[in-house]
Amino acid sequence: MPKKIPMRQCLGCRVMKPKRELIRVVRSPEGDISIDFKGKKSGRGAYVCHDMECLKRAIKSKALSRAFGVPIPDNIIDELNLQMEGTDGP
């Protein structure tokens, strides 16, 4: 029997993809928002594809802000942009 692969939805393109192919942004119980590279931090997570267009769409539509219920700081958006520029995809 094949192992079940956890699926998550990208906030930009709204497509379900395997969890490992997405970048996780997390809001900690203290309210801090950060990028979770390992997927192990505690808190509420939201996922975005390794695609600059998906990130731009998620920011423009304020999907990340809605997912966490708080505005996303500019430094997190800048860090996500740098992460996207540093990768060619999954």
N, C-alpha and C positions, 0 to 999 in steps of 0.2 A: 504494500500500500504506500503510495507516494506521500511524502511529508507535506503538510499544509503550509502554504506560503502566505504570510500576513500581507494584506492589501490595504493601502491607504489612498486617499484622494488628494490630488494636487490642488491647491487653492487657486492656481492660475488657470490651468486648462480644464480642471474639473474631471480629469481622467483617473480611473483607478489603476494604480501601479503597485508592484511589489515594494514593500516598505524600504528595503535596502537600496532601491534606486532613487530615493527621495532624500532631500535635506530636511532635517527636523529643526524647527524653531520651537523653543520651550519657554513657558512662563512658570517660574518657580512659585512655590507656595508663599514666598516673601514678596512676590510681585515683580521680580527681575526678569527681563526678557533676554535670552541669549540663544546662540546657535549650539545645538547638541550634536556633535560629530559622531559620538559613539551610540547615541540612542538610549542612554542609560539614566540620564538625569531625571529626577522626580519633578512632576509638574504637568501642566497641560501642554500637549504638543500639537503642532500644526505642520503640515508638510508641503514642500514646494519641489518641483522637478529641478534637475540640474540644467535648466534652460533659462537663458536671460529673458526671453519673451514671457515665459510663465511667471517669473518674478515680477516683471514690469506690470503684467496684468493683475497679479495679486495685490500689488501696492496701489495701482490706479483704482481698482475696485474696492479698496480698503478691506479686502478679505482677511488679511492677517489681523487687522485691528478688531474686526468682528469676531474672529475666532477666539481672541483673548479677552475681549471686552474692554480693552484699554488701547490708547494710541501707541503705535510702534515708534520708539526713539530713532532719530536719524542715524545714530551710530550703528544700530543693528541693521538698518537698510543698507548703509555703506558696507558693512561687513559681509552681508549677503551678496552684494554686488561684487565685492572682491573675490568671494568664494566662487561665484559663477564665472568670473573672468579667468580664474585659475584652473578651471576644469573644462574639458572638451565634451563632457557628457558623462554618463554612468560608467 
